[in-house]
Amino acid sequence: MTHKQGTRNKEQGAKQSCALFLVSRSSPGYIVISVIVFGTVFLTILGGLVGFVFLQTKSQVKKETRERALQIAEAGVDYYKWHLAHFPNDLMNGTGQPGPYQVSYSDPESGVVGTFELDLDSEQFCGQTNTVSITSTGWTAEDPTLRRTVFARYARPSVASYAYIINSNVWAGSDRQISGRYHSNGGIRMDGTNDSLVTSAVSTWACTSSFGCSPTATTTGVFGAGTGSALWQYPLPQIDFAGLTTDLAQIKTLAVAQGLYIPETSNSDQRGIRLRFNGDGTVTKWRVSNTSSHQSQHVDGGTTWFNDYDIITGTQSQVTYVIPPTCPVIFVEAKTWIDGVIDQKVIVAADEILVPSARADVILNGNITYVDNAGADGLTVVADRSVLIPFNSPNDMTLSGIFIAQGGYFGRNYYPSSQGTGYLRNSLIVNGTIVSNAREGTKWSSGGTVVSGYQNRTNIYDSDLVTSPPPLTPTISDEFTFLEWEEVE
């Protein structure tokens, strides 16, 4: 009995404890505590969520404001493009005062939504604008502290956009390495390596034995064993060769008035002027009094043999000139030999204007290089007839510049082995552009064997001259366009 009674007492005690516990959980104090705890947790979560949403909204607003500031900056560049189209020589925004210039940007529905500030600069030679640089900074009316800046360079596109422009059928050999656009108004046999577009203005053409086809075959505008066929295009519109040739009379006028003019001394192909650039803003001039000849065949002369009087054996009247930095234009009224180191933007033109029946050649007498290869220097050479590499050219030759043969061709003629050891040369590197009216050629082969000229040839267009060419470099379009466009951090 005693044991059972004790057990009953324990059970009763446990029931009483549970009852007390249930009463304590349902008491008003417990409910208040629970509300406070769960409310605090909820408010903490809600506050974090609200803060997250606020930060996301603020970030999105900032991102939208940045994008609008960039669009306003771009609108500033477009605005000045429009302004220059109507007032080509006005770099003062019609104010007559130096900049920078602030212009309100308006939305047709909302009114003024922001502002762009224009900072204008130009590259000018001989009083003429070569390129225009536009720096536009934009910001919104809501947040003027958040700004974006765009830089653009505005000019007519020049021949410097190409590695080659040929106005005739042409054959690029298997050794040729070409970096930059290659265009012919005729057909192209491309056996070399190209990393940019190769374009022809014809859909078909007759490839003769002169281009390695025997018998003569009708081929597509561009064909050959080159590895870059995915970049070959034809037919494309012709480049107006007559339109892109330089006005030599204009160059002469500017040279006489502001540049360096060297008048005619003789219209003989055996005489002329030698120019050596000294890499210090000067050029040394000699009158060529004697030359020696080598028998050769011209690129465009078929099998006819000529005597080329391109080797200087005597000079006189040495004079060194400072090239006018504001108008670096040199006009020579005679056959001209050129070599040396260039340290500025300069153009050299050769034309015997006073003798209509005579046409001047330019002879690339040796290496032509730049002091600064980062765009500060540049050379354009314009020959009324041909631009030629002579028999005694360097075994490894480097030519930097834009070389334009307006009426003839760019090339090194065929010199047979009987003319001496210089008939065969090793490597030719051209950093720039070749423009040739007739077929271009610097290597001659027979039966697959190189028999004259340069065995290895590399052509690389100069991207720096695309955006800032030497003065009076021929353009391929009369329309001004943006040659460079980038955001400035």
LINMO-V799757 format. One record per helix or strand of 3 or more residues. SS is the DSSP state (H for helix, E for strand). FROM is the first residue (numbers start at 0). LEN is the number of residues. If there is no record, write none. Layout:
SS/FROM/LEN, SS/FROM/LEN
//
This chain:
H/1/24, H/27/59, E/100/7, E/110/15, E/127/13, E/146/12, H/158/3, E/161/5, E/169/3, E/175/4, E/180/4, E/187/3, E/197/3, E/203/4, H/208/3, E/216/4, H/228/3, H/240/4, H/247/10, E/259/3, E/271/7, E/281/16, E/304/18, E/328/4, E/335/7, E/344/6, E/361/9, E/377/6, E/386/3, E/395/10, H/416/3, H/420/3, E/423/13, E/442/4, E/448/12, H/462/5, E/474/14
//
